């Protein structure tokens, strides 16, 4: 990217008054000449990284066994609960949600329970059969009230700040920083074995603003304070009565609200306000009323098949076709259910392509297999999540991915694949114009997804790593709908550029962050190369370019920018308006007048209006124009010509006369006036006094009459004596005689 030099850019009024000389809507596209910033998108309707919220300290804090705080990860420290001896700050962020009532951001930290000696040893917990590598807790980030313009990390001229490690980024600055968040931890500490068997994961909200968090690992009665499997919080963050009990596997209870010790990571709110949670191994969905009252569970085994589908899971020896759910999500309109299944990792490992099972709202009837071929074989499928924000571009879309895939797969409500979200940092990787891939830095180990009222997407990533955070995604601005460029001075050194964006739907959750700036690029070689006009960040939709080179032709390109990247640009050619006048005159001896004729030509690239000739010669008559169409008189399209004519009377004299006449033509090209002049010279011949017509006697006694002047100024010859009256009629641009130029033309732009 090269910045233009020698050009000044001054702001002018924002109203777009389309000048006749402007060239709107000439060409549009999506990639600019500006340097690419990783994570940002190019072109309208594309997804880019617009912010993040930090969930762990930028530098891990280690506490040695003797209680000393250090940043040395030495052999005498091991991960465990925050604040305890031998702990380090590790965040296993999992669930995420934006409360639709309060706007608070909620993030769960599962604490990462290990099962088995090998897994626990890898987590630094020795040869335990079960242990907690981190601290089970839930974070609540209050909104800061910061508007998008102040929260931005966009600097102007298509440049962004580098994603920082020690603070929230971009739109993430609309939430409090890590140090000021609320940490809910006490309800995830067990009475018998501290920090051993808890794992807050899935998050959902009911319409009254109550936050629900499922505690995947809880084993009652280990937590005497809050023994419920699901923890609930009032809109102000106060812990309130929970819902459901973990139960035990041996009972096989059908009691509402009993998970039968089934592992649960997922919550979803249905259109009727009820809440569902998955119960792995129990093969059920546990159902609750909005107030937490348990409702009859939904059994998933042996579903009814529709649409000619045949379930690929083979019945077991007892004839039972087990459906083991890892996650559940509900469609916000028809209540259809999406299920991710553990079967692909366990019972049917590496025997078929995984899919998301879609069921009718009652949960007993399978209607579709979604995403076959998009997930890794032998893997648990994470998710699903469904966007429930009405009006947003991905409304009712379903998101899911394989555990080892780190590539989120997106499908519409009919099960069609839309795009995938992967890790990447180059413009080509994130080229969404022709591909179905969103590539942004740090997209690894995704665990939870939610959408806010704007349609922004929140994703927890980097579970247990230094990159643990919530990344926020939004869409690029609308295209530039109209763009016009016109000169504002007759020297072609200043020009005004004006534009308008394609309109937004008022109040829509369109996933687009606010427009922060417009880039303006110039090309002097018909678009082969472009130079950015460096300027301060501005959302004014009109600018004046100054110090332009009159000898050059320019193209102007404008694009809108927001936190996600740039929208589609539009090109407006900067066209010069020109007009040319030619003039000629001829003496008419019979009428004693000069006949003047004009030719007017639009030699520029702009339509002209108010075309008019001014001729101040004494005795001139009115000017007649040969307009072909009365409806368009006074106008000339580029390359169009029109003729005009007039006369001026001549008083004949006894000596020759030279008549020099200068005429001017003016026209308008939008607000710019163009003009030209032309000069013509006519020489009137000498006219002698009328002679005595009495015949004179000659030497031979004869007489000779004086001949009359013939029309055109040529006297006839008679005998040996002749009289000649010479008429010079000079046309514009013609050389008379031996190089004498009697006409000159003056031009003015």
C-alpha positions in Angstrom: 0.0 0.0 0.0 1.4 3.4 -1.0 0.2 6.7 0.5 -0.4 9.5 -2.0 1.7 12.6 -1.6 1.1 16.2 -2.7 -2.6 15.9 -2.2 -4.6 17.7 0.5 -7.9 16.4 1.7 -10.4 18.8 3.2 -13.8 17.8 4.7 -16.9 19.4 3.1 -20.7 19.0 3.6 -22.1 15.5 3.9 -25.2 15.9 1.7 -24.9 13.9 -1.6 -26.2 16.2 -4.4 -25.5 14.2 -7.6 -23.8 16.5 -10.0 -24.2 15.9 -13.7 -20.5 15.5 -14.2 -20.1 12.9 -11.5 -19.9 9.2 -12.4 -21.8 7.1 -9.8 -21.9 3.4 -9.6 -19.2 2.7 -12.1 -17.6 -0.3 -10.5 -17.6 -2.2 -7.2 -15.4 -4.8 -5.4 -14.1 -5.9 -2.0 -10.2 -6.0 -1.8 -8.5 -2.6 -1.3 -4.8 -1.7 -1.6 -4.4 -1.3 2.2 -2.3 -3.7 4.2 -4.3 -6.7 5.6 -4.8 -7.1 9.4 -5.1 -10.6 10.6 -8.6 -11.5 11.6 -10.3 -8.8 9.7 -12.5 -9.4 6.7 -12.6 -7.8 3.2 -15.9 -7.0 1.5 -19.5 -6.5 2.7 -21.3 -9.3 4.5 -18.2 -11.0 5.7 -17.3 -12.1 9.3 -14.3 -10.7 11.1 -12.8 -10.6 14.6 -14.2 -7.5 16.3 -13.0 -8.0 19.9 -12.1 -10.3 22.7 -12.6 -10.6 26.5 -9.7 -11.9 28.6 -10.5 -14.9 30.8 -7.1 -15.5 32.3 -4.2 -13.4 33.5 -1.7 -12.6 30.7 1.1 -14.0 32.9 0.4 -17.1 34.9 0.9 -16.8 38.6 2.4 -19.8 40.4 2.2 -20.4 44.1 4.8 -22.8 45.5 4.1 -25.3 48.2 5.5 -23.0 50.8 3.0 -20.3 49.8 5.4 -18.0 47.9 4.0 -16.3 44.8 6.3 -16.7 41.8 6.1 -16.7 38.0 8.5 -19.7 37.9 6.8 -22.9 36.7 9.2 -25.1 38.6 8.9 -28.7 39.7 7.6 -27.7 43.2 4.3 -26.3 41.8 1.4 -28.1 40.4 -1.9 -26.9 38.9 -4.9 -27.0 41.3 -7.5 -24.6 42.7 -6.9 -20.9 42.5 -5.5 -19.5 45.8 -4.5 -22.9 47.3 -1.0 -24.0 47.9 0.7 -25.3 44.7 -1.7 -23.5 42.3 -1.2 -21.7 39.1 -3.7 -19.5 37.2 -5.1 -21.7 34.4 -8.5 -21.0 32.9 -10.5 -23.8 31.3 -13.2 -21.5 29.8 -16.1 -23.4 28.4 -19.6 -22.1 28.3 -20.4 -18.5 27.3 -23.6 -16.4 27.2 -24.7 -12.8 27.0 -27.7 -12.2 29.3 -30.4 -10.7 27.0 -31.9 -8.8 29.9 -28.9 -7.3 31.7 -26.2 -7.5 28.9 -23.8 -9.2 31.3 -21.3 -11.6 29.8 -21.1 -15.0 31.6 -18.2 -17.4 31.1 -17.8 -20.8 32.9 -14.4 -22.2 33.9 -14.8 -26.0 34.1 -11.8 -26.6 36.2 -11.0 -29.5 34.0 -11.6 -32.7 35.9 -9.2 -35.6 34.9 -10.3 -39.2 35.1 -7.7 -42.0 35.3 -4.1 -42.0 36.3 -2.7 -41.2 32.9 -4.9 -38.1 32.3 -4.3 -36.9 35.9 -0.6 -37.4 35.6 -0.6 -35.4 32.3 -2.4 -32.6 34.2 0.3 -32.6 36.9 -1.8 -34.2 39.5 0.2 -37.4 40.0 -1.3 -40.8 39.8 -4.8 -39.9 41.0 -7.8 -41.6 39.6 -9.7 -38.4 39.6 -8.6 -34.8 40.1 -9.2 -31.2 39.2 -6.6 -29.5 37.1 -8.0 -26.0 37.6 -10.6 -24.1 39.5 -14.3 -24.6 38.8 -15.9 -21.2 38.8 -18.1 -18.8 36.7 -17.1 -15.3 35.6 -19.6 -12.5 35.3 -18.5 -9.4 33.2 -20.7 -6.4 33.7 -21.2 -4.0 30.7 -19.1 -0.8 30.9 -21.5 1.4 28.9 -18.7 2.2 26.5 -20.0 2.9 23.0 -18.5 1.2 20.0 -16.6 4.2 18.7 -14.8 4.5 22.0 -14.3 0.7 22.4 -12.7 0.4 19.0 -9.1 -0.7 18.3 -9.4 0.7 14.8 -6.8 3.5 14.2 -7.8 4.8 10.8 -6.6 4.4 7.3 -7.5 0.7 7.4 -5.1 0.0 10.4 -5.9 -1.7 13.7 -4.1 -2.1 17.0 -2.4 -5.4 17.6 -4.6 -7.8 19.7 -3.2 -7.2 23.2 -2.5 -9.8 25.8 -3.2 -7.7 28.9 -6.6 -6.1 28.2 -9.9 -6.6 26.4 -9.8 -5.9 22.7 -12.2 -3.9 20.4 -15.8 -4.6 21.2 -14.6 -6.6 24.2 -13.9 -3.3 25.9 -17.7 -2.9 26.4 -17.2 -5.3 29.3 -15.2 -4.8 32.4 -11.6 -6.0 32.5 -10.6 -9.3 34.1 -9.6 -7.6 37.4 -13.1 -6.1 37.8 -15.2 -9.1 36.9 -17.3 -11.0 39.4 -16.1 -14.6 40.2 -18.7 -17.1 41.4 -16.7 -19.8 43.1 -18.2 -20.9 46.4 -21.0 -22.9 44.9 -18.5 -25.0 43.1 -16.5 -26.1 46.1 -17.4 -29.5 47.5 -17.9 -30.1 51.3 -16.1 -33.4 51.4 -13.2 -33.0 48.9 -12.5 -29.4 48.0 -12.4 -28.6 44.2 -12.6 -32.2 43.2 -15.8 -33.0 41.4 -17.3 -29.9 39.8 -17.3 -28.6 36.3 -19.5 -25.6 35.3 -20.0 -25.7 31.6 -23.1 -25.0 29.6 -24.9 -21.7 30.0 -28.4 -20.5 29.0 -30.9 -17.8 30.1 -34.6 -17.7 30.6 -36.7 -14.7 29.5 -36.7 -13.1 33.0 -32.9 -12.8 32.9 -32.1 -15.8 35.1 -28.7 -17.3 34.3 -28.5 -21.2 34.3 -25.2 -23.0 34.5 -24.9 -26.8 34.4 -22.4 -28.3 36.8 -21.2 -31.3 34.8 -19.2 -33.0 37.4 -21.2 -32.4 40.6 -21.9 -35.4 42.8 -24.5 -34.7 45.5 -24.3 -34.4 48.5 -20.7 -33.2 48.1 -21.9 -29.6 47.9 -24.1 -29.1 50.9 -24.5 -25.4 50.1 -26.0 -25.8 46.7 -26.4 -29.5 45.8 -28.3 -29.0 42.5 -26.8 -30.1 39.2 -27.9 -26.8 37.7 -26.9 -23.5 39.4 -29.1 -20.5 38.8 -28.4 -16.8 39.3 -30.8 -13.9 39.5 -30.3 -11.0 37.0 -28.2 -9.2 39.5 -25.9 -12.2 39.9 -27.2 -13.4 43.2 -27.2 -17.2 43.5 -30.7 -18.6 43.8 -32.3 -22.1 44.1 -30.8 -24.5 41.7 -32.5 -27.2 39.6 -32.1 -31.0 39.2 -30.1 -33.5 41.0 -27.1 -35.6 39.8 -28.5 -38.9 41.1 -26.8 -42.2 40.7 -26.6 -44.5 37.7 -27.7 -47.6 39.5 -31.2 -46.3 40.2 -32.1 -45.7 36.5 -34.7 -43.3 37.9 -37.3 -41.7 35.6 -38.0 -39.1 38.2 -38.1 -35.6 36.6 -35.0 -33.6 37.2 -32.8 -36.6 38.0 -29.7 -36.9 35.8 -28.9 -40.5 37.0 -25.3 -39.4 37.2 -25.3 -38.7 33.5 -22.6 -36.3 32.4 -24.0 -33.0 31.2 -22.3 -30.1 29.4 -25.2 -28.5 27.6 -28.2 -26.3 28.2 -30.8 -24.8 25.9 -33.9 -22.7 26.3 -36.9 -23.7 24.2 -39.5 -21.3 22.6 -41.9 -22.0 25.4 -39.3 -20.9 28.0 -38.6 -24.4 29.3 -34.9 -25.5 29.7 -33.3 -28.7 28.5 -30.1 -30.3 29.6 -28.5 -33.4 28.2 -27.8 -36.5 30.4 -25.1 -38.6 28.8 -25.3 -42.3 29.4 -28.8 -41.9 30.8 -29.8 -41.2 27.1 -32.2 -38.5 28.1 -32.9 -34.8 28.0 -33.8 -33.5 31.4 -36.5 -30.9 31.3 -37.3 -27.9 33.6 -39.9 -25.2 33.7 -38.7 -21.6 33.6 -38.8 -21.4 37.4 -36.7 -24.5 37.8 -39.5 -27.0 38.4 -38.6 -30.4 37.0 -40.7 -31.7 34.1 -40.9 -35.2 32.6 -37.7 -36.2 30.9 -37.4 -37.0 27.2 -36.1 -40.5 26.4 -33.9 -40.5 23.3 -33.4 -44.2 22.6 -35.3 -46.0 19.8 -36.5 -42.8 18.0 -39.1 -42.8 15.3 -37.7 -42.1 11.8 -39.3 -39.9 9.2 -38.7 -39.0 5.6 -37.4 -42.4 4.6 -34.4 -42.1 7.1 -32.9 -45.2 8.5 -30.8 -44.8 11.7 -27.2 -46.1 11.2 -26.9 -47.1 14.9 -27.4 -50.8 15.1 -29.6 -52.1 17.9 -27.8 -53.9 20.7 -28.4 -57.4 21.9 -31.5 -56.4 23.8 -32.9 -54.7 20.7 -32.3 -51.2 22.1 -30.9 -48.5 19.8 -29.0 -46.3 22.3 -28.7 -42.5 21.6 -26.1 -41.0 23.9 -26.3 -37.2 23.9 -23.3 -34.9 24.4 -25.1 -31.7 23.7 -28.5 -30.2 22.8 -29.9 -27.1 21.2 -33.4 -25.9 20.3 -34.6 -24.0 17.3 -36.1 -20.6 18.6 -39.2 -20.9 16.4 -40.4 -24.5 15.8 -38.6 -26.0 18.8 -36.7 -28.6 16.7 -33.9 -30.2 18.6 -30.3 -30.7 17.5 -28.3 -33.5 19.3 -24.6 -34.1 19.2 -23.8 -37.7 20.1 -21.2 -39.6 22.0 -21.9 -42.7 20.0 -19.4 -41.8 17.3 -16.6 -42.0 19.9 -17.8 -45.0 21.8 -20.4 -47.5 20.5 -20.0 -46.8 16.8 -16.4 -45.5 16.7 -14.8 -45.2 13.3 -17.7 -47.0 11.6 -19.5 -44.0 10.1 -19.3 -40.3 9.3 -20.6 -38.4 12.4 -23.6 -36.1 12.1 -25.9 -33.9 14.2 -29.2 -35.5 14.8 -32.2 -33.2 14.2 -35.5 -34.1 15.9 -39.0 -32.7 16.1 -39.8 -30.6 19.1 -41.1 -33.5 21.1 -37.6 -35.1 21.0 -38.8 -38.5 19.9 -38.8 -38.3 16.1 -35.7 -37.9 14.0 -36.2 -35.7 10.9 -32.7 -35.2 9.5 -29.0 -36.0 9.8 -27.1 -32.7 9.5 -23.4 -32.3 8.6 -22.5 -35.8 7.4 -18.9 -35.6 6.2 -18.1 -32.4 8.0 -16.9 -34.0 11.3 -14.0 -36.2 12.2 -14.7 -39.9 12.5 -14.3 -41.4 16.0 -14.7 -38.0 17.6 -17.3 -36.5 20.0 -19.1 -33.7 18.3 -19.2 -30.6 20.4 -22.1 -28.2 20.5 -24.6 -27.8 19.0 -25.5 -24.2 19.4 -28.4 -22.3 17.6 -28.5 -18.6 17.1 -31.8 -17.4 18.7 -31.4 -13.6 17.9 -34.2 -12.8 15.5 -33.3 -10.7 12.5 -29.6 -11.5 12.7 -27.9 -13.0 9.5 -27.3 -16.3 11.1 -30.7 -16.6 12.9 -31.7 -20.2 13.4 -28.2 -21.4 12.1 -26.7 -24.3 14.0 -23.0 -24.6 14.9 -21.1 -27.7 15.9 -17.6 -29.2 15.6 -15.5 -32.3 16.4 -13.6 -32.3 19.6 -10.2 -32.5 17.9 -11.2 -30.5 14.9 -11.1 -26.8 16.1 -13.1 -25.9 13.0 -16.6 -24.8 13.8 -19.2 -26.0 11.2 -22.2 -23.8 10.4 -25.5 -24.9 8.9 -28.7 -23.1 8.2 -32.1 -24.2 9.5 -32.6 -26.6 6.7 -29.3 -28.4 7.3 -27.3 -26.8 4.4 -23.6 -26.2 5.1 -22.9 -22.4 5.2 -19.3 -22.0 6.3 -16.6 -23.1 8.7 -14.6 -21.1 11.2 -10.9 -22.0 11.5 -7.6 -20.7 12.7 -5.7 -18.5 10.2 -4.1 -15.1 9.9 -3.7 -14.3 6.2 -5.9 -12.5 3.8 -6.1 -15.5 1.5 -7.1 -17.8 4.3 -9.9 -15.4 5.3 -11.0 -14.7 1.8 -14.8 -15.2 2.1 -15.8 -13.8 -1.3 -15.4 -17.2 -3.1 -14.8 -19.6 -0.2 -16.9 -20.7 2.8 -14.2 -20.2 5.4 -13.7 -17.6 8.2 -10.1 -17.7 9.3 -9.0 -15.7 12.3 -6.1 -16.0 14.8 -6.4 -18.2 17.9 -9.4 -20.1 16.7 -8.4 -23.3 18.6 -10.2 -25.5 21.2 -13.6 -23.8 20.9 -16.0 -24.8 23.6 -19.0 -22.4 23.7 -21.0 -20.1 21.4 -23.6 -17.4 22.0 -25.1 -14.3 20.3 -26.0 -11.0 21.7 -28.8 -8.6 20.8 -26.6 -7.1 18.0 -26.1 -10.5 16.4 -22.4 -10.5 17.4 -21.1 -14.1 18.0 -19.1 -14.9 21.1 -16.9 -18.0 21.2 -14.8 -19.4 24.1 -11.4 -20.6 22.8 -8.1 -21.8 24.1 -9.3 -23.9 27.0 -6.4 -24.4 29.4 -3.9 -22.4 27.3 -2.4 -19.0 27.4 -4.9 -18.0 24.7 -7.9 -18.7 26.8 -10.4 -15.9 26.1 -13.8 -15.1 24.5 -13.5 -14.0 20.9 -16.2 -11.8 19.4 -17.1 -11.8 15.8 -19.1 -9.4 13.7 -19.8 -8.5 10.1 -18.3 -5.9 7.8 -20.1 -2.7 6.7 -22.6 -2.3 3.9 -21.4 -1.6 0.4 -20.9 2.0 -0.8 -24.2 2.4 -2.7 -23.4 5.6 -4.5 -20.2 7.5 -5.1 -19.6 10.7 -7.1 -16.5 12.7 -7.9 -16.5 16.1 -9.6 -14.1 19.0 -10.1 -14.9 22.2 -8.3 -12.6 24.6 -10.0 -11.9 25.4 -13.7 -8.2 24.6 -13.3 -9.0 20.9 -12.4 -6.9 21.0 -9.2 -9.7 20.5 -6.7 -12.5 18.0 -6.6 -15.3 16.9 -4.3 -16.0 13.2 -3.6 -19.4 12.3 -2.0 -20.9 8.9 -1.2 -23.7 7.1 0.6 -23.8 3.7 2.1 -26.4 1.0 1.3 -29.2 1.5 3.9 -29.4 -0.6 7.1 -32.7 -1.9 8.5 -33.4 0.3 11.5 -33.2 -1.7 14.8 -32.1 -4.9 13.1 -29.6 -7.2 14.8 -27.5 -7.2 11.6 -24.3 -8.4 13.3 -22.5 -5.3 11.9 -20.6 -3.0 14.3 -20.7 0.7 13.7 -18.9 2.3 10.8 -15.8 4.0 12.0 -14.1 5.4 8.9 -14.0 5.6 5.1 -10.9 5.0 3.1 -10.3 7.0 0.0 -7.9 5.7 -2.7 -6.8 7.4 -5.9 -5.6 5.8 -9.2 -3.8 7.7 -11.9 -3.5 4.7 -14.2 -7.1 3.7 -14.8 -7.2 1.3 -11.7 -3.9 -0.6 -12.3 -2.5 0.8 -9.0 -4.1 2.6 -6.1 -2.8 5.1 -3.5 -4.4 5.7 -0.1 -5.2 9.2 0.9 -3.9 9.4 4.4 -6.2 11.3 6.8 -7.7 11.3 10.2 -10.4 8.8 11.0 -13.8 10.2 10.0 -17.3 9.1 9.2 -18.2 12.2 7.2 -19.3 11.1 3.8 -17.8 13.9 1.7 -14.3 15.2 1.1 -12.4 17.6 -1.1 -9.2 16.5 -2.9 -6.8 19.3 -3.6 -3.5 19.9 -5.4 -4.6 17.5 -8.2 -2.6 17.4 -11.4 -4.7 18.9 -14.3 -2.8 16.7 -16.8 -3.9 13.5 -15.1 -7.1 11.5 -15.1 -8.1 10.0 -11.7 -10.3 7.3 -10.4 -11.5 7.6 -6.8 -12.4 4.5 -4.7 -14.3 4.6 -1.4 -14.9 1.9 1.2 -16.4 1.8 4.7 -14.6 0.4 7.7 -15.7 -1.0 11.0 -14.2 -3.3 13.7 -14.6 -6.3 11.4 -12.9 -4.9 8.3 -13.9 -3.1 5.2 -17.1 -3.2 3.1 -17.4 -3.3 -0.6 -15.9 -0.3 -2.3 -17.2 1.7 -5.2 -15.3 3.6 -7.9 -16.2 7.1 -9.1 -14.2 8.4 -12.1 -13.1 12.0 -11.7 -14.1 13.4 -15.1 -13.1 16.7 -16.7 -15.8 18.8 -18.3 -14.9 20.6 -21.5 -16.7 22.6 -24.2 -15.4 23.8 -27.6 -16.7 26.7 -29.7 -15.8 27.4 -33.4 -17.0 30.4 -35.4 -16.9 31.7 -38.9 -18.3 34.7 -40.7 -19.1 35.6 -44.4 -20.0 39.0 -45.9 -23.3 39.1 -47.8 -23.0 42.0 -50.2 -26.6 41.7 -51.3 -27.9 42.1 -47.7 -25.0 44.3 -46.4 -24.6 42.0 -43.5 -22.2 39.3 -42.1 -23.6 35.9 -41.6 -22.1 34.3 -38.5 -22.2 30.5 -37.8 -21.1 28.6 -34.7 -20.4 25.0 -33.8 -20.5 23.9 -30.2 -19.0 20.5 -29.1 -19.0 18.8 -25.7 -15.4 17.6 -25.8 -15.3 16.4 -22.2 -16.7 13.3 -20.4 -19.5 15.1 -18.5 -23.0 15.9 -19.7 -23.5 19.6 -20.0 -26.5 21.8 -19.3 -27.4 25.5 -19.7 -25.4 25.7 -23.0 -25.5 29.3 -24.2 -23.5 31.5 -26.6 -22.8 35.2 -25.8 -21.9 37.6 -28.7 -21.7 41.3 -27.9 -20.9 42.6 -31.4 -22.7 45.8 -32.2 -25.6 45.1 -34.5 -25.8 41.4 -33.7 -29.2 39.8 -34.0 -30.6 37.0 -31.8 -28.8 33.7 -31.9 -30.6 30.7 -33.4 -29.7 27.2 -32.2 -30.4 24.0 -34.2 -31.5 21.9 -31.2 -32.7 18.4 -32.4 -35.1 18.0 -29.5 -36.9 20.8 -27.8 -37.2 18.7 -24.7 -33.4 18.5 -24.3 -32.4 22.0 -25.6 -29.6 23.6 -23.7 -27.9 20.2 -23.0 -25.1 18.4 -24.7 -24.0 14.8 -24.0 -20.3 13.9 -24.3 -19.1 14.2 -27.9 -22.4 15.8 -29.0 -22.4 18.9 -31.2 -24.9 21.7 -32.0 -24.8 24.4 -34.6 -26.0 28.0 -34.2 -26.2 31.2 -36.3 -26.8 34.9 -36.2 -26.2 38.0 -38.4 -24.8 41.5 -37.9 -25.6 44.5 -40.2 -22.8 46.4 -42.1 -22.8 50.0 -43.1 -20.9 50.1 -46.4 -18.0 52.6 -46.5 -15.7 54.0 -49.2 -12.8 52.2 -47.6 -12.3 48.6 -46.6 -13.4 47.4 -43.1 -12.1 44.7 -40.8 -14.7 43.2 -38.4 -13.3 41.2 -35.6 -15.9 39.4 -33.5 -15.3 37.3 -30.4 -18.1 35.0 -29.0 -18.2 32.9 -25.8 -20.0 29.8 -24.9 -20.8 28.7 -21.3 -22.3 25.5 -19.9 -22.7 23.8 -16.5 -21.4 20.4 -15.4 -23.1 20.0 -12.1 -21.9 23.0 -10.0 -18.9 23.6 -12.3 -19.1 26.1 -15.1 -17.1 25.5 -18.3 -16.6 28.0 -21.1 -14.8 28.6 -24.4 -14.3 31.5 -26.8 -13.8 31.8 -30.5 -12.8 34.7 -32.7 -13.5 35.3 -36.4 -12.4 38.2 -38.7 -14.2 39.4 -41.8 -12.8 42.0 -44.2 -15.4 44.1 -46.0 -14.2 45.4 -49.5 -13.9 49.0 -50.5 -17.0 50.4 -52.1 -16.3 53.5 -54.3 -18.9 56.4 -54.8 -21.4 55.8 -57.5 -19.8 57.2 -60.7 -21.4 59.5 -63.4 -23.3 57.3 -65.7 -23.1 59.7 -68.7 -21.1 58.0 -71.4 -17.8 59.6 -72.2 -16.4 59.9 -75.7 -13.4 57.8 -76.4 -10.5 58.5 -78.6 -12.3 56.5 -81.2 -15.6 58.3 -80.5 -17.1 55.4 -78.6 -18.5 55.4 -75.1 -17.9 52.9 -72.1 -20.3 52.3 -69.3 -19.2 51.6 -65.7 -20.1 48.1 -64.8 -22.1 47.2 -61.7 -20.6 45.2 -58.8 -21.8 41.7 -59.1 -23.0 39.8 -56.1 -20.1 38.3 -54.2 -17.9 41.4 -54.6 -16.4 40.4 -58.0 -16.6 43.0 -60.8 -17.0 41.6 -64.3 -14.3 42.3 -66.8 -15.1 44.3 -70.0 -12.6 45.2 -72.7 -9.1 46.1 -71.8 -10.1 47.9 -68.6 -11.5 46.2 -65.4 -12.4 47.2 -61.9 -12.0 44.7 -59.1 -13.5 44.7 -55.7 -11.8 42.2 -53.5 -13.8 40.5 -50.8 -12.0 38.6 -48.0 -14.1 36.1 -46.2 -12.1 34.4 -43.5 -13.2 31.3 -41.7 -12.1 30.3 -38.2 -8.8 28.4 -38.3 -8.1 29.0 -42.1 -5.0 30.6 -43.5 -5.5 33.2 -46.2 -3.0 34.1 -48.9 0.6 33.4 -48.2 0.3 32.5 -44.5 -1.7 35.5 -43.2 -3.8 34.1 -40.3 -6.8 36.4 -39.8 -8.5 34.2 -37.2 -7.4 33.1 -33.8 -9.2 31.1 -31.2 -9.0 31.6 -27.4 -9.9 28.8 -25.0 -10.9 29.0 -21.4 -11.8 26.0 -19.3 
